[in-house]
Each structure stands twice: as C-alpha cells, then as structure tokens.
Amino acid sequence: MHGSAGRTDATTPPRSEPPRVKRFSLAERRVHRATAALTGLCVATAACLYVPELAELVGRRHLLVTLHEWSGLLIPVPFLLGLASPAFRADLRRLNRFGRHDRVWLRAALRRDRRPASRPAGKFNAGQKTYAGWLAGAVLVMLGTGLLMWFTGFAPLVWRTAATFVHDWLALALGIVIAGHVGMALADPEARRGMRTGTVDRDWAEREHPLWKKD
C-alpha cells in the first residue's frame, strides 16, 4: 500500500501556476502606493477637520491642519519622481490616448452591459483613463486652491473665499470618487494582485483587456 502510494505520488505531475503577464513595473507600483498613502492621509485629516464628531474625537487640530497641508502639497511628488521610469511614462501615454474602442467601452458601461465582448480595452480601459484624467485635474485644482487658502497674504479676500468654496466641494467629490475606485478594486482581486505584485493572470488580461497587445 505504501509502495503503491509512493509510485502514484512520484508519477503525479506538480501543479503549475497559471501563466502570468507583467502589468506594472516596481517604479509604477511604488508611485501608486506613495500617492495612495498621501491621498489617504489628506482625506482622513480633511474629514477630521470638517466633521465635528471626528474633530472632537481626535482633537489636536493644529497637528491635523499641518498634516493635511503637507500631505496635500506632497501628493504630486511621487508622480514627478515616477517620470524617471520609462514604464511609467509609457503608461502615461496609454492613459492619454482615447480611441474608438474606448467610446465603445463607455457606451457599454452606460448601458450596464458587462459582457467582456462589448467592452474592448487596451492595457487601460476607458473608465480607468477617465478616472486618471479627472483625478489629475482635480489634484491640480485642489493644490491651487489650497495654496490660496494657506498663503492668505498673497490673495484678496474674494479669491480666498472662492478658493475655499471650490476646495471644500471638490474635496467631497474627490472622496466619493476615490471611494468608488477603492470599491471597484476590492471587487477585482486580480487587478489588486497586479498592482501588488506587478503581474496578472493571462486569462484575466485577455478577457478584461483584449487589445492590450496592440496598445
């Protein structure tokens, strides 16, 4: 019996991992993690500053203000450092290209058509491209309005008032959009694995991003 089991084990081929495809370089993953950490700190401190219940619970308002200001100022830094990476620059070019297949993807998304065949995508789908473009613009506006609010002696009162209005409402929109981004990431374990390890399952890549090879 033991000898038979041993022969069976010896002839059973080892289980192999499904083939993987490289999706993100180490530099890209570090840029994403650093940006996510700074953004999370900025959003968390903003919530503690603007929600009375959180403000009372946390206290230390001066520290929160300092953390909020500096985390906001530092958010563009990982992006700027990432420009030294060829892989990062190549993906930026992909995110900036919006083709016919992206319009098809968006129409399918608006119809809530989840069939993979109706949502053609390159390395990044149209939703990811739209999110990246909107987020880049929002960060620039938040940075500009934040600086106007911080350096009060360099702008008239009406500018500071307008900056505060835009900053506050755009911060709320950013919080909602980022929450949606996190929710979609939690719903796709393979996409999270790609950002964590740099590689994704080949079947997933061919199903979710069928035009990736041509991108």
Number of C-alpha atoms within 10 A of each C-alpha: 6 7 8 9 9 10 11 11 11 10 8 8 8 8 6 6 7 10 10 15 15 13 18 19 17 15 18 23 19 17 20 16 15 18 19 15 14 22 21 16 18 23 20 16 23 21 19 21 21 11 10 11 11 14 17 12 9 13 12 12 14 10 11 20 16 12 18 22 18 13 20 21 18 16 20 18 13 19 17 10 12 18 16 11 13 13 17 21 14 11 15 14 10 16 20 12 12 13 11 8 17 21 15 15 22 19 14 18 16 8 9 9 14 11 12 15 13 15 23 24 25 21 19 19 23 24 14 13 18 15 14 15 13 13 15 11 11 17 19 13 16 21 19 15 21 20 18 21 20 12 10 12 10 12 12 10 13 9 15 21 14 13 19 17 13 15 20 16 11 16 19 14 13 19 18 12 15 18 12 12 13 12 11 13 15 12 10 10 11 16 20 17 14 19 20 16 14 18 20 23 18 14 14 14 23 15 15 21 19 19 17 15 10 7 13
